[in-house]
Amino acid sequence: MSIVVQKYGGSSVADAQKLKQVASRVMETKKLGHDVVVVVSAMGDTTDDLLGLAKQISTNPDRRELDMLLSAGERISMALLSMAIRELGGNAISFTGSQSGIITNDRHVDARIIEVRPFRVQDELSRGKVVVIAGYQGVSYRKEVTTLGRGGSDTTAVAMAAALGAEWCEICSDVDGVYSADPRVVQGAKRIPILSYEETQELAESGARVLNAQAVEFAKEKGIAIYARSTTSPLPKNDPSNDGTIVRKHSPRMPGSVIGVASEKEVVMIQSDDTNRLLILMDEAGVPGKQLHFTSSEEGENRVTLVVSKENLHQEAKFRRAIDEIGHWDDTLAAVSIIGAGINASNHHTLRGLHALQAAGIGFANIATSSFRTTWLVERAKAEEATRLLHRLFLEETGAAVP
């Protein structure tokens, strides 16, 4: 039998009734002849509620204890969904991240998966069971419970699909695919039927609340197709691009096409002349950087400009005090990006965006590019205006987002 991995998150697992609906869809998949592995997120706002409780106890909760607390949300979901499947006549068993063989590094709150040992999952599949796994969590090589950061359940699902050699991996939520921009911000946003792995990674890294970037890494390495779709969508058929978004190796577009606009409001720009001390402080605080620019003058003066996501600042006040001693901290900016394969083969797109932002009176503090992305750091209060402007410029005035 072929193996299918399905991940359910967002409001699709918000309450008992919705968990029953998920169970019905899982059973439908099983009846088609597939072995099924299901990865679940926490129910509704459970993770935010637990984090809120922690903040009531401590302004800077210990990262290890946060992992112990936050990982409880997915364990609740997995047990309830397993019960719901059994009520429909299915044979299900639930596993935590550690029980299912998700091995991570030793970082807390934003650990990375380094290996998957799915022996218990394979044993239960061979017995005909549906295996339900708690997403977002694993166990370090030191036997510590760890969590995988934002979108971690996606990572769990794709990593497990890769380890099991699954036919495909479905990421099911309350939205019906990946859009060219956040539909809540841009009314003209369109669903993108097909994305390449690289395009999807850049969208995720640029702040789009789509698939997790590390999850796409696993899919790319193993060549696994990812289907991002709504929980209420039918199961993939002969032409799954008619519903949802497929993420696969090749994009159907010519290089140079802008496929989406993404923004991240909560970023901080740090500037310092003490590069060594800044990088040491970041490692000590466990803060990964998004963009780093280093300059050196003829006089031998060095200066580094660094951009970080605020969601990675788990001890922000302490970290900022340390930064204030060696540099400048700017917490007034947002990152707005255009994404597409080969869009920076020339400077055409960057110049168009730059001129449009200037004409609209939207200043920017920094520009960064890669072969798939151009990012402007703009005033946070104007992030949504900039997003709408760039989407109109690159995706509406020049035609549809995809052919």
Secondary structure as a PSIPRED ss2 file (coil, helix, strand):
# PSIPRED VFORMAT (PSIPRED V4.0)

   1 M C   1.000  0.000  0.000
   2 S C   1.000  0.000  0.000
   3 I E   0.000  0.000  1.000
   4 V E   0.000  0.000  1.000
   5 V E   0.000  0.000  1.000
   6 Q E   0.000  0.000  1.000
   7 K E   0.000  0.000  1.000
   8 Y E   0.000  0.000  1.000
   9 G C   1.000  0.000  0.000
  10 G H   0.000  1.000  0.000
  11 S H   0.000  1.000  0.000
  12 S H   0.000  1.000  0.000
  13 V H   0.000  1.000  0.000
  14 A C   1.000  0.000  0.000
  15 D C   1.000  0.000  0.000
  16 A H   0.000  1.000  0.000
  17 Q H   0.000  1.000  0.000
  18 K H   0.000  1.000  0.000
  19 L H   0.000  1.000  0.000
  20 K H   0.000  1.000  0.000
  21 Q H   0.000  1.000  0.000
  22 V H   0.000  1.000  0.000
  23 A H   0.000  1.000  0.000
  24 S H   0.000  1.000  0.000
  25 R H   0.000  1.000  0.000
  26 V H   0.000  1.000  0.000
  27 M H   0.000  1.000  0.000
  28 E H   0.000  1.000  0.000
  29 T H   0.000  1.000  0.000
  30 K H   0.000  1.000  0.000
  31 K H   0.000  1.000  0.000
  32 L C   1.000  0.000  0.000
  33 G C   1.000  0.000  0.000
  34 H C   1.000  0.000  0.000
  35 D E   0.000  0.000  1.000
  36 V E   0.000  0.000  1.000
  37 V E   0.000  0.000  1.000
  38 V E   0.000  0.000  1.000
  39 V E   0.000  0.000  1.000
  40 V E   0.000  0.000  1.000
  41 S C   1.000  0.000  0.000
  42 A C   1.000  0.000  0.000
  43 M C   1.000  0.000  0.000
  44 G C   1.000  0.000  0.000
  45 D C   1.000  0.000  0.000
  46 T H   0.000  1.000  0.000
  47 T H   0.000  1.000  0.000
  48 D H   0.000  1.000  0.000
  49 D H   0.000  1.000  0.000
  50 L H   0.000  1.000  0.000
  51 L H   0.000  1.000  0.000
  52 G H   0.000  1.000  0.000
  53 L H   0.000  1.000  0.000
  54 A H   0.000  1.000  0.000
  55 K H   0.000  1.000  0.000
  56 Q H   0.000  1.000  0.000
  57 I H   0.000  1.000  0.000
  58 S C   1.000  0.000  0.000
  59 T C   1.000  0.000  0.000
  60 N C   1.000  0.000  0.000
  61 P C   1.000  0.000  0.000
  62 D C   1.000  0.000  0.000
  63 R H   0.000  1.000  0.000
  64 R H   0.000  1.000  0.000
  65 E H   0.000  1.000  0.000
  66 L H   0.000  1.000  0.000
  67 D H   0.000  1.000  0.000
  68 M H   0.000  1.000  0.000
  69 L H   0.000  1.000  0.000
  70 L H   0.000  1.000  0.000
  71 S C   1.000  0.000  0.000
  72 A H   0.000  1.000  0.000
  73 G H   0.000  1.000  0.000
  74 E H   0.000  1.000  0.000
  75 R H   0.000  1.000  0.000
  76 I H   0.000  1.000  0.000
  77 S H   0.000  1.000  0.000
  78 M H   0.000  1.000  0.000
  79 A H   0.000  1.000  0.000
  80 L H   0.000  1.000  0.000
  81 L H   0.000  1.000  0.000
  82 S H   0.000  1.000  0.000
  83 M H   0.000  1.000  0.000
  84 A H   0.000  1.000  0.000
  85 I H   0.000  1.000  0.000
  86 R H   0.000  1.000  0.000
  87 E H   0.000  1.000  0.000
  88 L C   1.000  0.000  0.000
  89 G C   1.000  0.000  0.000
  90 G C   1.000  0.000  0.000
  91 N C   1.000  0.000  0.000
  92 A E   0.000  0.000  1.000
  93 I E   0.000  0.000  1.000
  94 S E   0.000  0.000  1.000
  95 F E   0.000  0.000  1.000
  96 T C   1.000  0.000  0.000
  97 G C   1.000  0.000  0.000
  98 S C   1.000  0.000  0.000
  99 Q C   1.000  0.000  0.000
 100 S C   1.000  0.000  0.000
 101 G C   1.000  0.000  0.000
 102 I E   0.000  0.000  1.000
 103 I E   0.000  0.000  1.000
 104 T E   0.000  0.000  1.000
 105 N C   1.000  0.000  0.000
 106 D C   1.000  0.000  0.000
 107 R C   1.000  0.000  0.000
 108 H C   1.000  0.000  0.000
 109 V C   1.000  0.000  0.000
 110 D C   1.000  0.000  0.000
 111 A C   1.000  0.000  0.000
 112 R C   1.000  0.000  0.000
 113 I E   0.000  0.000  1.000
 114 I E   0.000  0.000  1.000
 115 E E   0.000  0.000  1.000
 116 V E   0.000  0.000  1.000
 117 R C   1.000  0.000  0.000
 118 P C   1.000  0.000  0.000
 119 F H   0.000  1.000  0.000
 120 R H   0.000  1.000  0.000
 121 V H   0.000  1.000  0.000
 122 Q H   0.000  1.000  0.000
 123 D H   0.000  1.000  0.000
 124 E H   0.000  1.000  0.000
 125 L H   0.000  1.000  0.000
 126 S H   0.000  1.000  0.000
 127 R C   1.000  0.000  0.000
 128 G C   1.000  0.000  0.000
 129 K C   1.000  0.000  0.000
 130 V E   0.000  0.000  1.000
 131 V E   0.000  0.000  1.000
 132 V E   0.000  0.000  1.000
 133 I E   0.000  0.000  1.000
 134 A E   0.000  0.000  1.000
 135 G C   1.000  0.000  0.000
 136 Y C   1.000  0.000  0.000
 137 Q E   0.000  0.000  1.000
 138 G E   0.000  0.000  1.000
 139 V E   0.000  0.000  1.000
 140 S E   0.000  0.000  1.000
 141 Y C   1.000  0.000  0.000
 142 R C   1.000  0.000  0.000
 143 K C   1.000  0.000  0.000
 144 E C   1.000  0.000  0.000
 145 V E   0.000  0.000  1.000
 146 T E   0.000  0.000  1.000
 147 T E   0.000  0.000  1.000
 148 L C   1.000  0.000  0.000
 149 G C   1.000  0.000  0.000
 150 R C   1.000  0.000  0.000
 151 G C   1.000  0.000  0.000
 152 G H   0.000  1.000  0.000
 153 S H   0.000  1.000  0.000
 154 D H   0.000  1.000  0.000
 155 T H   0.000  1.000  0.000
 156 T H   0.000  1.000  0.000
 157 A H   0.000  1.000  0.000
 158 V H   0.000  1.000  0.000
 159 A H   0.000  1.000  0.000
 160 M H   0.000  1.000  0.000
 161 A H   0.000  1.000  0.000
 162 A H   0.000  1.000  0.000
 163 A H   0.000  1.000  0.000
 164 L H   0.000  1.000  0.000
 165 G C   1.000  0.000  0.000
 166 A C   1.000  0.000  0.000
 167 E C   1.000  0.000  0.000
 168 W E   0.000  0.000  1.000
 169 C E   0.000  0.000  1.000
 170 E E   0.000  0.000  1.000
 171 I E   0.000  0.000  1.000
 172 C E   0.000  0.000  1.000
 173 S E   0.000  0.000  1.000
 174 D C   1.000  0.000  0.000
 175 V C   1.000  0.000  0.000
 176 D C   1.000  0.000  0.000
 177 G C   1.000  0.000  0.000
 178 V C   1.000  0.000  0.000
 179 Y E   0.000  0.000  1.000
 180 S C   1.000  0.000  0.000
 181 A C   1.000  0.000  0.000
 182 D C   1.000  0.000  0.000
 183 P C   1.000  0.000  0.000
 184 R C   1.000  0.000  0.000
 185 V C   1.000  0.000  0.000
 186 V C   1.000  0.000  0.000
 187 Q C   1.000  0.000  0.000
 188 G C   1.000  0.000  0.000
 189 A C   1.000  0.000  0.000
 190 K C   1.000  0.000  0.000
 191 R E   0.000  0.000  1.000
 192 I C   1.000  0.000  0.000
 193 P C   1.000  0.000  0.000
 194 I E   0.000  0.000  1.000
 195 L E   0.000  0.000  1.000
 196 S E   0.000  0.000  1.000
 197 Y H   0.000  1.000  0.000
 198 E H   0.000  1.000  0.000
 199 E H   0.000  1.000  0.000
 200 T H   0.000  1.000  0.000
 201 Q H   0.000  1.000  0.000
 202 E H   0.000  1.000  0.000
 203 L H   0.000  1.000  0.000
 204 A H   0.000  1.000  0.000
 205 E H   0.000  1.000  0.000
 206 S C   1.000  0.000  0.000
 207 G C   1.000  0.000  0.000
 208 A C   1.000  0.000  0.000
 209 R C   1.000  0.000  0.000
 210 V C   1.000  0.000  0.000
 211 L C   1.000  0.000  0.000
 212 N C   1.000  0.000  0.000
 213 A H   0.000  1.000  0.000
 214 Q H   0.000  1.000  0.000
 215 A H   0.000  1.000  0.000
 216 V H   0.000  1.000  0.000
 217 E H   0.000  1.000  0.000
 218 F H   0.000  1.000  0.000
 219 A H   0.000  1.000  0.000
 220 K H   0.000  1.000  0.000
 221 E H   0.000  1.000  0.000
 222 K H   0.000  1.000  0.000
 223 G C   1.000  0.000  0.000
 224 I C   1.000  0.000  0.000
 225 A C   1.000  0.000  0.000
 226 I E   0.000  0.000  1.000
 227 Y E   0.000  0.000  1.000
 228 A E   0.000  0.000  1.000
 229 R E   0.000  0.000  1.000
 230 S E   0.000  0.000  1.000
 231 T C   1.000  0.000  0.000
 232 T C   1.000  0.000  0.000
 233 S C   1.000  0.000  0.000
 234 P C   1.000  0.000  0.000
 235 L C   1.000  0.000  0.000
 236 P C   1.000  0.000  0.000
 237 K C   1.000  0.000  0.000
 238 N C   1.000  0.000  0.000
 239 D C   1.000  0.000  0.000
 240 P H   0.000  1.000  0.000
 241 S H   0.000  1.000  0.000
 242 N H   0.000  1.000  0.000
 243 D C   1.000  0.000  0.000
 244 G C   1.000  0.000  0.000
 245 T E   0.000  0.000  1.000
 246 I E   0.000  0.000  1.000
 247 V E   0.000  0.000  1.000
 248 R E   0.000  0.000  1.000
 249 K C   1.000  0.000  0.000
 250 H C   1.000  0.000  0.000
 251 S C   1.000  0.000  0.000
 252 P C   1.000  0.000  0.000
 253 R C   1.000  0.000  0.000
 254 M C   1.000  0.000  0.000
 255 P C   1.000  0.000  0.000
 256 G C   1.000  0.000  0.000
 257 S C   1.000  0.000  0.000
 258 V C   1.000  0.000  0.000
 259 I C   1.000  0.000  0.000
 260 G E   0.000  0.000  1.000
 261 V E   0.000  0.000  1.000
 262 A E   0.000  0.000  1.000
 263 S E   0.000  0.000  1.000
 264 E E   0.000  0.000  1.000
 265 K C   1.000  0.000  0.000
 266 E C   1.000  0.000  0.000
 267 V E   0.000  0.000  1.000
 268 V E   0.000  0.000  1.000
 269 M E   0.000  0.000  1.000
 270 I E   0.000  0.000  1.000
 271 Q E   0.000  0.000  1.000
 272 S E   0.000  0.000  1.000
 273 D C   1.000  0.000  0.000
 274 D C   1.000  0.000  0.000
 275 T H   0.000  1.000  0.000
 276 N H   0.000  1.000  0.000
 277 R H   0.000  1.000  0.000
 278 L H   0.000  1.000  0.000
 279 L H   0.000  1.000  0.000
 280 I H   0.000  1.000  0.000
 281 L H   0.000  1.000  0.000
 282 M H   0.000  1.000  0.000
 283 D H   0.000  1.000  0.000
 284 E H   0.000  1.000  0.000
 285 A H   0.000  1.000  0.000
 286 G C   1.000  0.000  0.000
 287 V C   1.000  0.000  0.000
 288 P C   1.000  0.000  0.000
 289 G C   1.000  0.000  0.000
 290 K C   1.000  0.000  0.000
 291 Q E   0.000  0.000  1.000
 292 L E   0.000  0.000  1.000
 293 H E   0.000  0.000  1.000
 294 F E   0.000  0.000  1.000
 295 T E   0.000  0.000  1.000
 296 S E   0.000  0.000  1.000
 297 S C   1.000  0.000  0.000
 298 E C   1.000  0.000  0.000
 299 E C   1.000  0.000  0.000
 300 G C   1.000  0.000  0.000
 301 E C   1.000  0.000  0.000
 302 N E   0.000  0.000  1.000
 303 R E   0.000  0.000  1.000
 304 V E   0.000  0.000  1.000
 305 T E   0.000  0.000  1.000
 306 L E   0.000  0.000  1.000
 307 V E   0.000  0.000  1.000
 308 V E   0.000  0.000  1.000
 309 S E   0.000  0.000  1.000
 310 K H   0.000  1.000  0.000
 311 E H   0.000  1.000  0.000
 312 N H   0.000  1.000  0.000
 313 L C   1.000  0.000  0.000
 314 H C   1.000  0.000  0.000
 315 Q C   1.000  0.000  0.000
 316 E H   0.000  1.000  0.000
 317 A H   0.000  1.000  0.000
 318 K H   0.000  1.000  0.000
 319 F H   0.000  1.000  0.000
 320 R H   0.000  1.000  0.000
 321 R H   0.000  1.000  0.000
 322 A H   0.000  1.000  0.000
 323 I H   0.000  1.000  0.000
 324 D H   0.000  1.000  0.000
 325 E C   1.000  0.000  0.000
 326 I C   1.000  0.000  0.000
 327 G E   0.000  0.000  1.000
 328 H E   0.000  0.000  1.000
 329 W E   0.000  0.000  1.000
 330 D E   0.000  0.000  1.000
 331 D C   1.000  0.000  0.000
 332 T C   1.000  0.000  0.000
 333 L E   0.000  0.000  1.000
 334 A E   0.000  0.000  1.000
 335 A E   0.000  0.000  1.000
 336 V E   0.000  0.000  1.000
 337 S E   0.000  0.000  1.000
 338 I E   0.000  0.000  1.000
 339 I E   0.000  0.000  1.000
 340 G C   1.000  0.000  0.000
 341 A C   1.000  0.000  0.000
 342 G C   1.000  0.000  0.000
 343 I C   1.000  0.000  0.000
 344 N C   1.000  0.000  0.000
 345 A C   1.000  0.000  0.000
 346 S C   1.000  0.000  0.000
 347 N C   1.000  0.000  0.000
 348 H H   0.000  1.000  0.000
 349 H H   0.000  1.000  0.000
 350 T H   0.000  1.000  0.000
 351 L H   0.000  1.000  0.000
 352 R H   0.000  1.000  0.000
 353 G H   0.000  1.000  0.000
 354 L H   0.000  1.000  0.000
 355 H H   0.000  1.000  0.000
 356 A H   0.000  1.000  0.000
 357 L H   0.000  1.000  0.000
 358 Q H   0.000  1.000  0.000
 359 A H   0.000  1.000  0.000
 360 A C   1.000  0.000  0.000
 361 G C   1.000  0.000  0.000
 362 I C   1.000  0.000  0.000
 363 G C   1.000  0.000  0.000
 364 F E   0.000  0.000  1.000
 365 A E   0.000  0.000  1.000
 366 N E   0.000  0.000  1.000
 367 I E   0.000  0.000  1.000
 368 A E   0.000  0.000  1.000
 369 T E   0.000  0.000  1.000
 370 S E   0.000  0.000  1.000
 371 S C   1.000  0.000  0.000
 372 F C   1.000  0.000  0.000
 373 R E   0.000  0.000  1.000
 374 T E   0.000  0.000  1.000
 375 T E   0.000  0.000  1.000
 376 W E   0.000  0.000  1.000
 377 L E   0.000  0.000  1.000
 378 V E   0.000  0.000  1.000
 379 E E   0.000  0.000  1.000
 380 R H   0.000  1.000  0.000
 381 A H   0.000  1.000  0.000
 382 K H   0.000  1.000  0.000
 383 A H   0.000  1.000  0.000
 384 E H   0.000  1.000  0.000
 385 E H   0.000  1.000  0.000
 386 A H   0.000  1.000  0.000
 387 T H   0.000  1.000  0.000
 388 R H   0.000  1.000  0.000
 389 L H   0.000  1.000  0.000
 390 L H   0.000  1.000  0.000
 391 H H   0.000  1.000  0.000
 392 R H   0.000  1.000  0.000
 393 L H   0.000  1.000  0.000
 394 F H   0.000  1.000  0.000
 395 L H   0.000  1.000  0.000
 396 E H   0.000  1.000  0.000
 397 E C   1.000  0.000  0.000
 398 T C   1.000  0.000  0.000
 399 G C   1.000  0.000  0.000
 400 A C   1.000  0.000  0.000
 401 A C   1.000  0.000  0.000
 402 V C   1.000  0.000  0.000
 403 P C   1.000  0.000  0.000
